[in-house]
Amino acid sequence: MNSFEQIISKIEQYDTIIIHRHVRPDPDAFGSQYGLKRYIQAKYPHKKVYAVGDSEPSLAFMGTLDSIDDSMYTEALVIVCDTANAPRVDDTRFTNGQALIKIDHHPPVDQYGEINYVDTQASSTSEIIYDMIEAVGDTQYMNREIASALYLGIVGDTGRFLFNNTTPRTMAIASALLTYDIQHMDLLNQLGEKDPHLMPFQGYVLQNFQLEDNGFCQVTITKAVLAQFNIQPSEASLFVNTIADLKGLKVWVFAVDEGTEIRCRIRSKGIVINDVAADFGGGGHPNASGVSVDSWEQFETLASELRKKVQ
């Protein structure tokens, strides 16, 4: 694993820095990306720093993304946050820069950067960004905007500190971020807010989950269901943890037909499931992973493999 000092040294060599993250951004992807952008801008105000990728309406309150021309990559340093493997990077232009850095906390399945900083013990990439700022003695550049982004990233990947990736270090960093006068209650409310038109769909999920005696559960959302409730696949995915409090639940998969593929979000309570995701071309954390399959028949094969985890 490369060092924080190497990352800072590389940043200092470039006047243009472009920051990417993974497709279908979650709070940690966006929080680490945006927090890093604002930190670099605070320390090096003369540099041009951009955060790029497709927008996610539910996270729009966290900050604004940049739209840039291809020519900006010619002499740029590219940093990719929170993305385990290259095919999942949002915006394929990430390979067009002069140098590439990867900062991540997922298992290192694809070392695509010239500099790779991967810490699988960190709760989130947002935690790593704060670790770096602190380790190189740059906390004087911290401000409310940076702290808010990183706090939301940590909150997102720890499930509001309920998941077992929450460590004493995670809590210490969260505590430090609160000292920057972030409006954490307002931020948490915005992070959890759902449009009223989505509530009937939540009712559908609660009425149609399939929990088995062994602790395995599946929720399948077809195109017909999406049409019935007039929602987008990205909106449906917000409800992956709706059933998380079910008594007896051990492993669950939340599958949404996105048209070109069926996106399967896999979760568990203490049971390692990312090996199954990897077998189907996906990946992620031991207790929170994802994979895409081509058909509902292939989904049933995936579900069968997940059932073996609770037998």
TASUL-V451570 format. One line per field, one symbol per residue. ss: DSSP state (2 for helix, 1 for strand, 0 for the rest). A space follows every 10 residues. Layout:
BEGIN
ss: ???
END
This chain:
BEGIN
ss: 0002222222 2200011111 0100002222 2222222222 2220000111 1000002222 2200000002 2220011111 1000022210 0222220011 1111000000 0000111100 0000222222 2222200022 2002222222 2222222000 0000000222 2222222200 0002222222 2200022222 2222222201 1000011111 1022222220 0022222220 0000000000 1111111000 0111111100 0002222220 0011100111 1110022222 2222222222 0
END
